[in-house]
């Protein structure tokens, strides 16, 4: 019976893979004619109208007190203008290990099932005790995390100079066939036994608890160097129709001109630093559904605590992570500064109207693009 069951499962997987290939082949001509169009340009004075503030206990055990919208604004740790969003922690009050430091975690009111997410970021929180993240995840009362998955675009702890880009899922999401240096430019993070962390299941054997499948970002993609250089641009493409999740990073001034335009073209951007495959045999696209965009600043917490001694050895010899973050003078770099956050969806290319003959101009015509530069 066991052998018969295994054969039936293998036949079912093969059939699903054939159906996936057939669908991909049928969709290819359609996708080829679809271009990305701007759906939402988030950064503006009304930024916070489109976000919910998380104001309950941190699920990762962080030494933070997440504030609601009114309290965060009153405390000066959340603000928005037409070309910049600021999210930070309280940098003035000494706190206790019990209450935690005032901080913010916001998530978009909108949910997504695909899209291209491009963020220009000037400053990412850094310093011992910090655990910042820019990520997407799905959850509701009937589908507790990680039923609808999680995609961490920017995540790191303490003084790390490289972001981690990761997926967190339930079972049956394997990325062992994705090759560093071939499919993506950087390398895999590793589990406790030194092997690649390429199984996205949060309970995967041989990996740290909740490690998921995780890839390392480029040097200077977060941390002091990133901030000193004025930040950079991240582009995160979640495309279940094409069967992949890809992420790019460019230092400030190095992004392709179309990256923050009305119609970006990711296929022209070269090799991403991170790539995961979505296909029925390895990781079905339905692992990721109804996800919201999240920014947060955690302090210590599960991941920060686990890596505290390695990331901040001098501080760790003197005090715990929770004790370290009680002193406000140590939190001066714990803030996000986001210049733009644009979300794009695929659609048919706009029809180009017939153009009249060009009229000679005394000066060159140009279009002025307002600078909107923008875990887990």
KAMO-V989453 format. One record per residue. N is the residue number from 1. RES is the residue in one small letter. SS is DSSP state (A for helix, B for strand, O for the rest). NEAR is the number of other ideal C-beta (glycine too) atoms within 10 Angstrom. D_CENTER is the distance of its C-alpha to the mean C-alpha in whole Angstrom. Layout:
n={N | N}
res={RES | RES}
ss={SS | SS}
near={NEAR | NEAR}
d_center={D_CENTER | D_CENTER}
This chain:
n={1 | 2 | 3 | 4 | 5 | 6 | 7 | 8 | 9 | 10 | 11 | 12 | 13 | 14 | 15 | 16 | 17 | 18 | 19 | 20 | 21 | 22 | 23 | 24 | 25 | 26 | 27 | 28 | 29 | 30 | 31 | 32 | 33 | 34 | 35 | 36 | 37 | 38 | 39 | 40 | 41 | 42 | 43 | 44 | 45 | 46 | 47 | 48 | 49 | 50 | 51 | 52 | 53 | 54 | 55 | 56 | 57 | 58 | 59 | 60 | 61 | 62 | 63 | 64 | 65 | 66 | 67 | 68 | 69 | 70 | 71 | 72 | 73 | 74 | 75 | 76 | 77 | 78 | 79 | 80 | 81 | 82 | 83 | 84 | 85 | 86 | 87 | 88 | 89 | 90 | 91 | 92 | 93 | 94 | 95 | 96 | 97 | 98 | 99 | 100 | 101 | 102 | 103 | 104 | 105 | 106 | 107 | 108 | 109 | 110 | 111 | 112 | 113 | 114 | 115 | 116 | 117 | 118 | 119 | 120 | 121 | 122 | 123 | 124 | 125 | 126 | 127 | 128 | 129 | 130 | 131 | 132 | 133 | 134 | 135 | 136 | 137 | 138 | 139 | 140 | 141 | 142 | 143 | 144 | 145 | 146 | 147 | 148 | 149 | 150 | 151 | 152 | 153 | 154 | 155 | 156 | 157 | 158 | 159 | 160 | 161 | 162 | 163 | 164 | 165 | 166 | 167 | 168 | 169 | 170 | 171 | 172 | 173 | 174 | 175 | 176 | 177 | 178 | 179 | 180 | 181 | 182 | 183 | 184 | 185 | 186 | 187 | 188 | 189 | 190 | 191 | 192 | 193 | 194 | 195 | 196 | 197 | 198 | 199 | 200 | 201 | 202 | 203 | 204 | 205 | 206 | 207 | 208 | 209 | 210 | 211 | 212 | 213 | 214 | 215 | 216 | 217 | 218 | 219 | 220 | 221 | 222 | 223 | 224 | 225 | 226 | 227 | 228 | 229 | 230 | 231 | 232 | 233 | 234 | 235 | 236 | 237 | 238 | 239 | 240 | 241 | 242 | 243 | 244 | 245 | 246 | 247 | 248 | 249 | 250 | 251 | 252 | 253 | 254 | 255 | 256 | 257 | 258 | 259 | 260 | 261 | 262 | 263 | 264 | 265 | 266 | 267 | 268 | 269 | 270 | 271 | 272 | 273 | 274 | 275 | 276 | 277 | 278 | 279 | 280 | 281 | 282 | 283 | 284 | 285 | 286 | 287 | 288 | 289 | 290 | 291 | 292 | 293 | 294 | 295 | 296 | 297 | 298 | 299 | 300 | 301 | 302 | 303 | 304 | 305 | 306 | 307 | 308 | 309 | 310 | 311 | 312 | 313 | 314 | 315 | 316 | 317 | 318 | 319 | 320 | 321 | 322 | 323 | 324 | 325 | 326 | 327 | 328 | 329 | 330 | 331 | 332 | 333 | 334 | 335 | 336 | 337 | 338 | 339 | 340 | 341 | 342 | 343 | 344 | 345 | 346 | 347 | 348 | 349 | 350 | 351 | 352 | 353 | 354 | 355 | 356 | 357 | 358 | 359 | 360 | 361 | 362 | 363 | 364 | 365 | 366 | 367 | 368 | 369 | 370 | 371 | 372 | 373 | 374 | 375 | 376}
res={x | x | x | x | x | x | x | x | x | x | x | x | x | x | x | x | x | x | x | x | x | x | x | x | x | x | x | x | x | x | x | x | x | x | x | x | x | x | x | x | x | x | x | x | x | x | x | x | x | x | x | x | x | x | x | x | x | x | x | x | x | x | x | x | x | x | x | x | x | x | x | x | x | x | x | x | x | x | x | x | x | x | x | x | x | x | x | x | x | x | x | x | x | x | x | x | x | x | x | x | x | x | x | x | x | x | x | x | x | x | x | x | x | x | x | x | x | x | x | x | x | x | x | x | x | x | x | x | x | x | x | x | x | x | x | x | x | x | x | x | x | x | x | x | x | x | x | x | x | x | x | x | x | x | x | x | x | x | x | x | x | x | x | x | x | x | x | x | x | x | x | x | x | x | x | x | x | x | x | x | x | x | x | x | x | x | x | x | x | x | x | x | x | x | x | x | x | x | x | x | x | x | x | x | x | x | x | x | x | x | x | x | x | x | x | x | x | x | x | x | x | x | x | x | x | x | x | x | x | x | x | x | x | x | x | x | x | x | x | x | x | x | x | x | x | x | x | x | x | x | x | x | x | x | x | x | x | x | x | x | x | x | x | x | x | x | x | x | x | x | x | x | x | x | x | x | x | x | x | x | x | x | x | x | x | x | x | x | x | x | x | x | x | x | x | x | x | x | x | x | x | x | x | x | x | x | x | x | x | x | x | x | x | x | x | x | x | x | x | x | x | x | x | x | x | x | x | x | x | x | x | x | x | x | x | x | x | x | x | x | x | x | x | x | x | x | x | x | x | x | x | x | x | x | x | x | x | x | x | x | x | x | x | x | x | x | x | x | x | x | x | x | x | x | x | x}
ss={O | A | A | A | A | A | A | A | A | A | A | A | A | A | A | A | A | A | A | A | A | A | A | A | A | A | A | A | A | A | A | A | O | B | B | B | B | B | B | B | B | O | O | O | O | O | A | A | A | A | B | B | B | O | O | O | O | O | O | O | O | B | O | B | B | B | O | O | A | A | A | A | A | A | O | O | O | B | B | B | B | O | O | B | B | B | B | B | O | O | O | O | O | O | O | O | O | O | O | O | B | B | B | O | B | B | B | B | O | O | O | B | O | O | B | B | B | B | B | B | B | B | B | O | O | O | O | O | O | B | B | B | B | B | B | B | B | O | O | B | O | O | B | O | O | O | O | O | O | B | B | B | B | B | B | O | O | O | O | O | O | O | O | B | B | B | B | B | B | O | O | O | B | B | O | O | O | O | O | B | O | O | O | B | O | O | O | B | O | B | O | O | O | O | O | B | O | O | B | O | B | O | O | O | O | O | O | O | O | O | O | O | B | B | B | B | O | O | O | O | O | O | A | A | A | A | A | A | O | O | O | B | B | B | B | B | B | B | B | O | O | O | O | B | B | B | B | B | B | B | B | O | O | O | O | O | A | A | A | A | O | O | O | O | O | A | A | A | O | O | O | O | O | B | B | B | B | O | B | O | O | O | B | O | A | A | A | O | O | O | B | B | B | B | B | B | B | B | B | B | A | A | A | A | A | A | O | A | A | A | A | O | A | A | A | A | A | A | O | O | A | A | A | A | O | O | O | A | A | A | A | O | O | O | B | B | B | B | B | B | B | B | B | B | B | B | B | B | O | O | O | O | O | O | O | O | O | O | O | O | O | O | O | O | O | O | O | O | O | O | O | O | O | O | O | O}
near={5 | 6 | 7 | 8 | 9 | 10 | 10 | 10 | 10 | 10 | 10 | 11 | 12 | 12 | 11 | 14 | 14 | 11 | 11 | 17 | 13 | 10 | 13 | 14 | 9 | 9 | 14 | 11 | 8 | 11 | 13 | 9 | 10 | 14 | 16 | 23 | 16 | 16 | 15 | 16 | 17 | 23 | 22 | 16 | 11 | 10 | 19 | 17 | 10 | 14 | 22 | 15 | 18 | 18 | 15 | 8 | 12 | 21 | 13 | 19 | 15 | 28 | 28 | 27 | 19 | 22 | 21 | 15 | 16 | 11 | 16 | 24 | 16 | 11 | 17 | 13 | 22 | 25 | 15 | 20 | 11 | 11 | 16 | 19 | 25 | 17 | 23 | 24 | 27 | 21 | 17 | 10 | 11 | 10 | 21 | 11 | 13 | 8 | 12 | 23 | 26 | 21 | 32 | 28 | 24 | 22 | 20 | 19 | 10 | 15 | 15 | 20 | 15 | 16 | 21 | 23 | 23 | 27 | 27 | 25 | 27 | 20 | 20 | 29 | 27 | 22 | 19 | 23 | 33 | 28 | 30 | 26 | 26 | 26 | 23 | 27 | 21 | 21 | 17 | 11 | 5 | 6 | 12 | 9 | 17 | 25 | 15 | 23 | 27 | 26 | 26 | 24 | 26 | 25 | 22 | 28 | 28 | 22 | 16 | 22 | 16 | 20 | 30 | 26 | 31 | 25 | 26 | 24 | 25 | 15 | 13 | 14 | 25 | 18 | 25 | 11 | 12 | 21 | 11 | 15 | 9 | 9 | 18 | 21 | 18 | 23 | 13 | 20 | 20 | 16 | 18 | 11 | 8 | 7 | 12 | 19 | 22 | 22 | 25 | 30 | 22 | 20 | 12 | 21 | 8 | 13 | 24 | 17 | 10 | 17 | 23 | 27 | 26 | 24 | 28 | 20 | 25 | 19 | 12 | 18 | 26 | 31 | 21 | 15 | 14 | 27 | 19 | 10 | 12 | 14 | 23 | 23 | 23 | 28 | 25 | 26 | 23 | 24 | 18 | 17 | 16 | 19 | 19 | 18 | 27 | 23 | 26 | 23 | 28 | 18 | 16 | 16 | 10 | 10 | 21 | 17 | 8 | 14 | 20 | 23 | 15 | 14 | 13 | 24 | 13 | 21 | 10 | 8 | 17 | 9 | 13 | 23 | 22 | 27 | 23 | 27 | 17 | 23 | 17 | 21 | 14 | 18 | 27 | 16 | 22 | 12 | 23 | 28 | 15 | 16 | 24 | 19 | 27 | 22 | 23 | 25 | 25 | 30 | 31 | 30 | 21 | 18 | 24 | 27 | 20 | 15 | 17 | 21 | 12 | 10 | 19 | 20 | 10 | 7 | 19 | 17 | 8 | 9 | 12 | 16 | 27 | 22 | 15 | 22 | 28 | 21 | 13 | 16 | 8 | 16 | 26 | 11 | 18 | 27 | 23 | 23 | 19 | 26 | 22 | 22 | 24 | 24 | 19 | 23 | 15 | 18 | 13 | 10 | 10 | 10 | 6 | 6 | 6 | 5 | 6 | 6 | 4 | 7 | 6 | 4 | 7 | 4 | 5 | 5 | 7 | 6 | 4 | 5 | 10 | 9 | 11 | 19 | 24 | 26 | 25 | 25}
d_center={44 | 41 | 42 | 42 | 39 | 37 | 39 | 38 | 34 | 34 | 36 | 33 | 30 | 32 | 33 | 29 | 28 | 31 | 30 | 27 | 28 | 31 | 28 | 26 | 29 | 30 | 27 | 27 | 29 | 28 | 24 | 26 | 27 | 24 | 22 | 19 | 20 | 18 | 18 | 17 | 17 | 15 | 17 | 20 | 23 | 22 | 18 | 19 | 21 | 18 | 16 | 17 | 18 | 18 | 21 | 22 | 22 | 19 | 18 | 17 | 21 | 19 | 22 | 21 | 22 | 20 | 22 | 22 | 22 | 26 | 26 | 23 | 24 | 28 | 26 | 25 | 21 | 20 | 21 | 20 | 23 | 23 | 21 | 19 | 17 | 17 | 16 | 18 | 20 | 24 | 25 | 29 | 30 | 31 | 29 | 30 | 29 | 29 | 28 | 25 | 24 | 23 | 19 | 17 | 14 | 13 | 12 | 13 | 16 | 16 | 14 | 13 | 14 | 13 | 12 | 11 | 9 | 10 | 10 | 12 | 12 | 16 | 15 | 13 | 14 | 16 | 20 | 21 | 20 | 17 | 13 | 11 | 7 | 4 | 3 | 6 | 9 | 13 | 16 | 20 | 23 | 24 | 21 | 20 | 16 | 16 | 18 | 15 | 12 | 9 | 6 | 4 | 2 | 5 | 7 | 11 | 14 | 18 | 18 | 16 | 16 | 13 | 10 | 9 | 7 | 8 | 10 | 12 | 15 | 18 | 21 | 22 | 18 | 19 | 18 | 21 | 22 | 19 | 21 | 19 | 21 | 22 | 19 | 16 | 17 | 16 | 17 | 16 | 16 | 19 | 21 | 24 | 26 | 25 | 24 | 20 | 18 | 17 | 18 | 15 | 18 | 17 | 21 | 21 | 25 | 24 | 21 | 20 | 20 | 16 | 15 | 14 | 14 | 12 | 12 | 13 | 12 | 14 | 17 | 16 | 13 | 13 | 16 | 19 | 20 | 16 | 18 | 21 | 21 | 19 | 16 | 14 | 12 | 9 | 9 | 7 | 10 | 10 | 14 | 16 | 19 | 19 | 18 | 15 | 11 | 11 | 9 | 11 | 11 | 15 | 17 | 18 | 21 | 20 | 17 | 19 | 21 | 20 | 16 | 17 | 20 | 21 | 21 | 18 | 19 | 16 | 19 | 21 | 18 | 19 | 18 | 14 | 13 | 11 | 13 | 13 | 16 | 17 | 21 | 23 | 25 | 22 | 19 | 20 | 17 | 18 | 16 | 13 | 15 | 15 | 11 | 11 | 8 | 8 | 9 | 11 | 13 | 15 | 18 | 19 | 19 | 19 | 16 | 18 | 21 | 21 | 20 | 22 | 25 | 24 | 22 | 24 | 28 | 30 | 29 | 28 | 32 | 33 | 31 | 28 | 25 | 26 | 29 | 27 | 25 | 28 | 29 | 27 | 28 | 26 | 23 | 23 | 20 | 18 | 16 | 14 | 15 | 14 | 16 | 14 | 12 | 13 | 13 | 15 | 17 | 19 | 23 | 26 | 27 | 29 | 33 | 34 | 37 | 40 | 41 | 44 | 46 | 44 | 46 | 46 | 45 | 46 | 42 | 39 | 37 | 34 | 31 | 29 | 25 | 24 | 22 | 19 | 16 | 13 | 7 | 10}
